[in-house]
Amino acid sequence: MLNVARVVFFAYAVLLIAGGIAGYVEKTSVISLVAGVVTGLIALAAGIYLTINPTVGLVLGILAAVLAGGGMAPRYAKSKSVWPAGTVLAASVVALVVGVAAFTAPRGGTASPNPPAANR
């Protein structure tokens, strides 16, 4: 599950950073640029940290999804526009679901999937 999360977070980072740059180029929106780049870098850090410290990586990925999705949800509710609000909101939901699923999934360890039967 961590490999899936890694791919999702990297793709999500690219979308957020590209969206922030596009918002700046199209509308000269500094807020779009800063928000896209900051949340994109958080998502990028999440993908990188998944190999170093999975818990930190997943928390960062979930944080990026909540920040970007939370920022775009009101915009989408108001405008119903597919780009950027709808696209970023949908990608944020996917990143959030994958992040939470990976966070709650077993990650190995010493616990045995089939514990020995109790003494009878």
One Martini backbone bead per residue (centre of mass of N, CA, C, O) as a GRO file, in nm:
protein
  120
    1MET     BB    1   0.054   0.065  -0.016
    2LEU     BB    2   0.300   0.257  -0.020
    3ASN     BB    3   0.343   0.256  -0.327
    4VAL     BB    4   0.078   0.389  -0.398
    5ALA     BB    5   0.118   0.645  -0.230
    6ARG     BB    6   0.370   0.743  -0.372
    7VAL     BB    7   0.246   0.784  -0.653
    8VAL     BB    8   0.019   0.972  -0.568
    9PHE     BB    9   0.194   1.197  -0.436
   10PHE     BB   10   0.361   1.265  -0.686
   11ALA     BB   11   0.127   1.335  -0.876
   12TYR     BB   12   0.003   1.549  -0.688
   13ALA     BB   13   0.244   1.739  -0.686
   14VAL     BB   14   0.241   1.805  -0.985
   15LEU     BB   15  -0.042   1.922  -0.995
   16LEU     BB   16  -0.006   2.150  -0.786
   17ILE     BB   17   0.234   2.296  -0.913
   18ALA     BB   18   0.112   2.335  -1.195
   19GLY     BB   19  -0.141   2.486  -1.097
   20GLY     BB   20   0.005   2.725  -0.968
   21ILE     BB   21   0.148   2.818  -1.225
   22ALA     BB   22  -0.104   2.850  -1.401
   23GLY     BB   23  -0.243   3.063  -1.222
   24TYR     BB   24  -0.020   3.273  -1.264
   25VAL     BB   25  -0.015   3.290  -1.575
   26GLU     BB   26  -0.326   3.342  -1.627
   27LYS     BB   27  -0.389   3.546  -1.342
   28THR     BB   28  -0.163   3.648  -1.156
   29SER     BB   29  -0.164   3.437  -0.901
   30VAL     BB   30   0.003   3.424  -0.611
   31ILE     BB   31  -0.169   3.237  -0.441
   32SER     BB   32  -0.163   2.995  -0.632
   33LEU     BB   33   0.138   2.960  -0.634
   34VAL     BB   34   0.187   2.919  -0.331
   35ALA     BB   35  -0.019   2.695  -0.275
   36GLY     BB   36   0.082   2.493  -0.490
   37VAL     BB   37   0.379   2.474  -0.400
   38VAL     BB   38   0.345   2.405  -0.103
   39THR     BB   39   0.159   2.155  -0.132
   40GLY     BB   40   0.345   2.011  -0.336
   41LEU     BB   41   0.592   1.986  -0.143
   42ILE     BB   42   0.448   1.818   0.066
   43ALA     BB   43   0.381   1.582  -0.126
   44LEU     BB   44   0.673   1.526  -0.204
   45ALA     BB   45   0.773   1.468   0.083
   46ALA     BB   46   0.588   1.229   0.125
   47GLY     BB   47   0.710   1.045  -0.093
   48ILE     BB   48   0.995   1.044   0.029
   49TYR     BB   49   0.925   0.960   0.334
   50LEU     BB   50   0.816   0.671   0.282
   51THR     BB   51   1.118   0.550   0.283
   52ILE     BB   52   1.203   0.657   0.574
   53ASN     BB   53   0.902   0.754   0.710
   54PRO     BB   54   0.588   0.655   0.680
   55THR     BB   55   0.435   0.827   0.886
   56VAL     BB   56   0.529   1.103   0.789
   57GLY     BB   57   0.443   1.073   0.493
   58LEU     BB   58   0.139   1.032   0.547
   59VAL     BB   59   0.088   1.293   0.701
   60LEU     BB   60   0.175   1.482   0.473
   61GLY     BB   61  -0.027   1.383   0.259
   62ILE     BB   62  -0.280   1.445   0.423
   63LEU     BB   63  -0.223   1.744   0.463
   64ALA     BB   64  -0.221   1.827   0.166
   65ALA     BB   65  -0.514   1.733   0.107
   66VAL     BB   66  -0.655   1.914   0.314
   67LEU     BB   67  -0.552   2.186   0.218
   68ALA     BB   68  -0.630   2.175  -0.084
   69GLY     BB   69  -0.923   2.074  -0.053
   70GLY     BB   70  -1.015   2.298   0.148
   71GLY     BB   71  -0.957   2.532  -0.061
   72MET     BB   72  -1.141   2.410  -0.308
   73ALA     BB   73  -1.429   2.349  -0.212
   74PRO     BB   74  -1.553   2.640  -0.212
   75ARG     BB   75  -1.487   2.699  -0.509
   76TYR     BB   76  -1.655   2.467  -0.628
   77ALA     BB   77  -1.929   2.538  -0.499
   78LYS     BB   78  -1.941   2.816  -0.650
   79SER     BB   79  -1.840   2.738  -0.965
   80LYS     BB   80  -1.815   2.435  -1.093
   81SER     BB   81  -1.526   2.403  -1.181
   82VAL     BB   82  -1.297   2.189  -1.314
   83TRP     BB   83  -1.087   2.425  -1.354
   84PRO     BB   84  -0.921   2.366  -1.069
   85ALA     BB   85  -1.117   2.276  -0.844
   86GLY     BB   86  -1.220   1.989  -0.928
   87THR     BB   87  -0.946   1.852  -0.971
   88VAL     BB   88  -0.818   1.907  -0.693
   89LEU     BB   89  -1.043   1.785  -0.525
   90ALA     BB   90  -1.031   1.498  -0.642
   91ALA     BB   91  -0.728   1.451  -0.581
   92SER     BB   92  -0.756   1.496  -0.275
   93VAL     BB   93  -0.941   1.259  -0.218
   94VAL     BB   94  -0.753   1.042  -0.319
   95ALA     BB   95  -0.511   1.109  -0.133
   96LEU     BB   96  -0.668   1.073   0.130
   97VAL     BB   97  -0.761   0.780   0.097
   98VAL     BB   98  -0.481   0.657   0.054
   99GLY     BB   99  -0.349   0.763   0.312
  100VAL     BB  100  -0.544   0.630   0.514
  101ALA     BB  101  -0.516   0.340   0.414
  102ALA     BB  102  -0.207   0.323   0.465
  103PHE     BB  103  -0.216   0.399   0.769
  104THR     BB  104  -0.419   0.146   0.847
  105ALA     BB  105  -0.234  -0.048   0.737
  106PRO     BB  106  -0.041  -0.298   0.747
  107ARG     BB  107   0.345  -0.290   0.799
  108GLY     BB  108   0.424  -0.511   0.966
  109GLY     BB  109   0.642  -0.701   1.169
  110THR     BB  110   0.602  -0.932   1.450
  111ALA     BB  111   0.330  -1.007   1.386
  112SER     BB  112   0.120  -1.271   1.352
  113PRO     BB  113  -0.137  -1.378   1.148
  114ASN     BB  114  -0.098  -1.673   1.306
  115PRO     BB  115  -0.157  -1.743   1.597
  116PRO     BB  116  -0.121  -1.939   1.838
  117ALA     BB  117  -0.269  -2.159   2.009
  118ALA     BB  118  -0.409  -2.208   2.286
  119ASN     BB  119  -0.400  -2.358   2.559
  120ARG     BB  120  -0.576  -2.677   2.640
   0.00000   0.00000   0.00000
